[in-house]
Amino acid sequence: MTPEDRKYTRTHEWIKIEDDIAIIGITDHAQEAMGDITFIDLPEIGHVLEQDEDCGVVESVKAASDIRAPVAGEVVAVNEMLDARPEIINEDCYEQGWMFKVKDFDPAEIDALFAAPRYESFVDHENL
């Protein structure tokens, strides 16, 4: 089930806004498809991202996958717990498994992303 208070990308990242900060991670669908996550490389604090920029990597027992920035903005925090325990993403990708936070983003970029029902439909059709 996809949390309703987030937006989603075609490349399976999610984004949630809290107090003018965008919190970003990968979706349940993505972590499930990857299997057991073994390593994560996140963008550096202070790095200014462009929308759709490859900004990190998630490695699992099955493959490595790029993380793409759903919006442009400055990275203000990374989830340091993931350095020691990347499997948190498998356990709780929408809360404790968030990856990084961004400020100074354009709300129009978020508006263009999938709402939860549209993302679920996209995933259903992608897997046909």
N, C-alpha and C positions, 0 to 999 in steps of 0.2 A: 504494500500500500504506500502511496506517495503522499507525504505531508502537503496539506493544502496551502500553507502559508509561505511557500517557496515558489520560485520560478525555475525553469529547467532549459537546458540547451540540447541541441541535436547530438552533441558529443558527450552527454550524460553527466554534466556538472549541474549542481543546484546552487541557488543563491537566495539568501534571506536578508532582509533589511532590518536592522535594529539600531535606532538612534543615529541615523545618517551614516552607518557603517554597513557595508555589504559583507556578509559571511558566506564563504564559498567552500564547497566540498564536492565529492562525487556521489552519484545516486546509488540507491540500493541495487538497481538493475546493473550498474557498472561494477560494483564490488562483487556482486554475485557471479557475474560473467567472468571476472578475473580470477576468482578463487581466493585462496589464502594470500593476503597481502604481506610481503616480506620486507619491503623498503619503500621509502617515499622521499623524494627530493622536492622541496618547496621553494618558492621565490624568496628573495631576501627582503627584509624590512627596508622600506625606503625606495624600493624599485617601483618605477612607474610603468604600469602595464598598458598595453594597447588591447582593445577588445579582440578576442580570438587568438591572442598571442599564446604560443606554447610557453608555459611558465613553470612547469614542473613535470615530474615523472612519478608514476606509481608502478612498482614492480610486484609481481605475484609469482606463484609457482608456475603459472601458465604463460605469462607474457609481461611485457612492459608497455605502459600506455602513457601518452602525454596528457597533462592537465592543461586545459585551455581556459584562458581568462574570459568569463562570460561578459565582463564589462571592463572598460578602461578605468584606471584609477591607481592611486598609490597604495602599496602594501603597507599596512600599519601593524599587523600581527601575523604570526604563524603559530600553528598548534605544535609546540615543542614536545608534547607528550608522544607525538607520532614518531619522533626519532628513535625512542626506545621501544615503543609498542605500536608499530604500524598496523597491527591486527585490530586495533580499536576501530578502524574504518569498517572492517567486516562485522564487528560487534554492534556498532552504533553510528552508522555513517551520517545521520542527520543531526546528532547532538554532540556527543563527545568526539566524534570523528571528523569534525570540521577541519579544513586545511589551512585557510588563510583569510585575512580580513583586509578590505580595501576601503579607502575614503576617496572623496572627490570624484565620484562616478556620475555619469549622466543618467538620470531616471528614465529617459527615453530608451536607452539601451536595455534596461530591465523590462520596460513595457513590451518590447518586441520579443521577449522570450516566451516559452510555453508556460501556460498555467498548468496545474496538476492534471486536469482531465485530458488536455491536449497532449501532454507528455505521455501519459499512460496509453493513449491511442497511438501515438507515434511508436512507442516501444512495441505494442502489440502488432502493428503492421510491419515494423522493422524485422520482426522475428518470423514472418511468414515465409 
